[in-house]
Amino acid sequence: MRAKQLKGFPVIDLGQGVMLGRVQDLAVDPAAKKVTALVIGEKGLLKGRGRLISFAQVHSIGKDAITVGGGTEENGTEEAATKQLRPYSFLGKSVISSSGNYIARVYDYAFSTATGALEALLLHDFKEGEKKNREFSLQMEGVYSLGQDYVIAGADYDAYLHEASAEEKEGAEAEEEKERTTERETTAGGEEDGEERPVKLQSRIAELWERVEKEVSREGRELALETREQVKKYVLGKKAGYTVKNSRGNFLVRGGEVITAEILKEAEAEERLAPLFFSVLSQDVEESLNLIGERIGRIFKG
């Protein structure tokens, strides 16, 4: 299964028959090349900060939901281990060969729903040759290491590199459509998952968003140098809220990917800093609402 396909899946406790929350992310152990935990948020619009559920607790990953059983609380050892792994993400990272040559960038990965073991990295943004503008799957046998800054492919990686299957491409397209829908709803201040948003809060968010759009537009096509540097500083190291493409229609960054210096450099060269800024801003708005939800949860928990 592709990791991004799980985003938003409800997590249900088998023993109590209650929904614990929705999947926000997956925690990965880069050394073991394995998913170790689900990162879930509380159900509803105002989701709390993600909590961790060990992958060992997962009973089944179905087409519509994830069921967990055998107790949903982490023991001390598991919780400490998964918390250390949580900040790591290789989505958006460049893949280079052991000889130091750039290959592509990671936009998603596939893993075993039974064991959590990573099965393949899904790659795009090949720069040259027949692979340009195509998507490929690199089996984990061809991956030497998942590093902090780069993914290193083995010397014989090409033997494990295959064009992405129709199912993988279809899944990627569905994810992109989902991200575009989220973008439209965020900009328009619409509803999410059928849950009504308080009218005043919705109006306020729309007003603030419109103000930011006007400020960026006021700068014109060429952002002022000071503004440009502030925008670059703001987005570097943060996650994109939705997909942004370059002027040729190729992927600059996908939703959920971390903005690297390489992505930022390409965005500046393609004059796509403003769209990149809005993508990151939408993610920050969501995370801010999550913090509010966490505080509200504390108030009513007791």
C-alpha positions in Angstrom: 0.0 0.0 0.0 1.1 3.6 -0.7 1.7 5.7 2.4 -0.2 8.7 1.2 -3.3 6.6 0.6 -3.6 6.1 4.3 -3.8 9.8 5.1 -7.3 10.6 6.5 -8.1 6.9 7.2 -10.2 6.4 10.4 -8.5 4.3 13.1 -11.0 2.2 15.0 -10.5 0.4 18.3 -11.8 -3.2 17.9 -12.4 -3.6 21.7 -14.5 -0.5 22.2 -15.8 0.1 18.7 -14.9 3.7 18.7 -13.0 5.9 16.2 -9.7 7.0 17.8 -8.9 9.5 15.1 -7.6 9.8 11.5 -4.2 9.0 10.1 -2.1 12.1 9.8 1.3 10.5 9.0 3.4 7.4 9.5 6.5 7.0 11.7 9.4 5.3 9.9 12.6 3.8 11.2 15.1 4.7 8.5 17.6 2.1 9.7 15.2 -0.8 9.7 13.4 0.6 6.6 10.1 -0.1 8.3 6.9 1.7 9.4 6.8 1.6 13.2 3.8 3.6 14.1 0.6 5.5 13.0 0.4 9.2 13.8 -3.2 10.0 14.3 -5.2 13.1 15.2 -8.5 13.4 17.0 -11.6 13.1 15.0 -13.3 16.2 13.7 -12.2 19.5 12.2 -10.2 20.7 15.2 -7.8 17.8 15.4 -5.3 17.6 18.2 -1.6 17.1 17.9 -0.8 13.7 16.5 -0.5 10.7 18.9 1.3 7.6 18.2 0.0 4.0 17.9 2.6 1.3 17.4 2.2 -0.5 14.1 2.3 -3.7 16.2 -1.2 -2.7 17.5 -2.6 -2.7 14.0 -5.1 -5.6 13.4 -6.0 -4.8 9.8 -5.7 -2.2 7.1 -8.8 -2.3 5.0 -10.2 -0.4 2.0 -12.0 2.1 4.2 -10.5 2.0 7.7 -7.7 0.7 10.0 -8.6 -1.4 13.0 -6.4 -1.7 16.0 -6.6 -4.2 18.8 -4.9 -5.7 21.8 -4.9 -2.4 23.6 -4.2 1.0 22.1 -1.9 2.5 24.7 1.9 2.5 24.1 4.2 1.0 26.6 7.1 3.2 27.7 9.7 1.6 25.5 7.6 1.7 22.3 6.5 5.3 23.0 10.0 6.5 23.5 11.2 4.7 20.3 8.4 6.0 18.1 8.7 9.5 19.3 12.4 9.6 18.3 11.5 8.3 14.9 8.6 10.6 14.2 10.5 13.7 12.9 12.1 11.6 10.1 10.6 11.9 6.6 12.2 11.1 3.2 9.3 12.4 1.1 10.7 15.1 -1.2 14.3 14.1 -0.7 16.6 13.6 -3.6 17.9 10.2 -4.4 21.5 9.9 -5.4 23.6 6.9 -6.5 26.5 5.6 -4.4 28.7 7.2 -7.1 27.2 10.6 -6.3 24.9 11.2 -9.3 21.4 12.6 -8.9 18.7 10.2 -9.9 15.2 11.6 -8.9 13.1 12.7 -5.9 10.8 10.6 -3.6 7.1 11.5 -3.7 5.7 8.5 -1.9 6.5 4.9 -0.8 4.9 1.5 -0.6 5.0 -0.7 2.4 3.6 -4.1 3.6 0.4 -3.8 5.5 1.2 -7.0 7.3 4.7 -6.2 8.6 5.2 -2.5 8.0 8.4 -3.2 6.0 9.0 -0.7 3.2 8.7 -2.3 -0.2 9.5 0.5 -2.7 10.1 4.2 -3.1 8.0 6.0 -5.7 10.2 8.5 -7.7 9.6 11.4 -10.0 11.5 14.5 -11.3 14.0 12.6 -13.3 16.1 15.3 -15.1 17.3 13.6 -18.3 16.8 10.8 -20.7 13.9 8.5 -21.3 12.8 8.7 -17.6 12.1 12.4 -17.7 8.4 13.3 -16.9 7.7 9.7 -16.0 7.3 8.0 -12.6 9.2 5.0 -11.4 9.2 2.5 -8.5 12.6 1.7 -6.9 12.4 -1.6 -4.9 14.0 -1.4 -1.5 16.7 -4.0 -2.6 18.1 -1.1 -4.7 18.2 1.3 -1.7 21.5 1.5 0.2 20.3 3.9 3.0 17.6 6.4 4.0 19.7 9.3 5.2 18.9 12.5 6.9 19.5 14.7 3.8 19.5 12.2 0.9 18.3 8.7 0.0 21.3 6.7 -1.3 20.7 4.1 -4.0 22.9 1.0 -4.3 25.4 0.6 -7.1 23.1 -1.8 -8.9 19.9 0.3 -8.3 18.9 0.3 -12.0 18.1 -3.4 -11.8 15.4 -2.6 -9.2 14.0 0.4 -11.0 10.7 -0.1 -12.8 8.1 2.2 -14.3 5.3 2.8 -11.8 2.4 0.5 -12.3 -1.0 1.7 -13.5 -2.4 1.2 -9.9 0.4 3.4 -8.4 -0.1 6.1 -11.0 -3.9 6.0 -10.5 -3.3 6.3 -6.7 -1.0 9.3 -7.3 -3.6 11.0 -9.5 -6.3 10.4 -6.9 -4.1 11.9 -4.2 -3.4 15.0 -6.4 -7.2 15.5 -7.0 -7.7 15.2 -3.3 -5.1 17.9 -2.7 -6.6 20.1 -5.4 -10.0 19.7 -3.7 -8.5 20.6 -0.3 -6.8 23.7 -1.9 -10.1 24.9 -3.4 -12.0 24.3 -0.1 -9.3 26.1 1.9 -9.3 29.1 -0.4 -13.1 29.3 -0.6 -13.6 28.6 3.1 -15.8 25.6 2.4 -16.8 22.6 4.4 -14.7 19.5 5.1 -16.0 16.0 5.4 -19.5 17.4 5.8 -18.8 19.0 9.1 -20.0 22.6 9.5 -17.5 25.2 10.4 -18.5 28.1 12.7 -19.5 30.9 10.4 -17.5 33.7 12.1 -14.3 31.6 12.2 -14.8 30.6 8.5 -15.3 34.3 7.6 -12.2 35.4 9.6 -10.0 32.8 7.9 -11.2 33.8 4.5 -10.5 37.5 5.3 -6.9 36.7 6.4 -6.3 34.5 3.4 -7.6 37.3 1.1 -5.3 39.8 2.8 -2.2 37.6 2.3 -3.2 37.1 -1.4 -3.5 40.9 -1.8 -0.1 41.5 -0.2 1.6 39.0 -2.5 -0.2 40.4 -5.5 0.8 44.0 -4.6 4.4 42.9 -4.9 3.8 42.1 -8.6 5.2 39.2 -10.5 8.7 39.9 -9.2 8.6 39.9 -5.4 10.7 42.6 -3.7 14.1 41.3 -2.6 13.3 41.7 1.1 9.9 39.9 0.7 11.5 37.2 -1.4 14.1 36.4 1.3 11.4 36.4 4.0 9.3 34.0 2.0 12.2 31.7 1.3 13.1 31.7 5.0 9.5 31.0 6.0 8.9 27.9 3.7 12.3 26.2 4.0 12.0 23.0 6.0 8.2 23.1 6.2 5.6 20.8 4.5 3.6 21.7 1.4 -0.1 21.6 2.0 -0.9 20.7 -1.5 0.8 20.0 -4.9 2.6 22.8 -6.7 3.7 22.5 -10.4 6.4 24.4 -12.3 5.8 26.5 -15.4 6.0 23.4 -17.6 3.4 21.5 -15.7 5.9 19.2 -13.9 5.7 18.6 -10.2 7.7 21.1 -8.2 6.5 19.7 -4.8 3.7 17.3 -3.8 1.4 17.7 -0.8 3.1 16.5 2.4 6.6 16.9 1.1 9.2 18.9 3.0 10.5 22.0 1.3 14.2 21.5 0.7 16.8 24.0 -0.4 16.8 22.2 -3.8 13.0 22.6 -4.2 13.3 26.3 -3.1 16.0 27.0 -5.6 13.9 25.5 -8.4 10.8 27.4 -7.3 12.7 30.7 -7.4 14.1 29.9 -10.9 10.6 29.1 -12.1 9.1 32.2 -10.4 6.9 29.9 -8.3 7.7 31.2 -4.9 4.3 32.7 -4.3 2.4 29.4 -5.0 4.9 27.5 -2.9 4.3 30.0 -0.1 0.5 29.6 -0.2 0.9 25.8 -0.2 3.0 26.0 3.0 0.7 28.6 4.5 -2.3 26.3 4.1 -0.5 23.6 6.0 0.4 26.0 8.8 -3.2 27.2 9.1 -4.3 23.5 9.5 -1.6 22.8 12.2 -2.7 26.0 14.1 -6.3 24.8 14.1 -5.0 21.4 15.4 -3.3 23.1 18.4 -6.6 24.9 19.1 -8.4 21.6 19.0 -5.9 20.1 21.4 -6.5 22.8 23.9 -10.2 22.5 23.6 -9.8 18.7 24.1 -7.9 19.3 27.4 -10.7 21.6 28.7 -13.5 19.1 28.1 -11.5 15.9 28.8 -11.8 16.4 32.6 
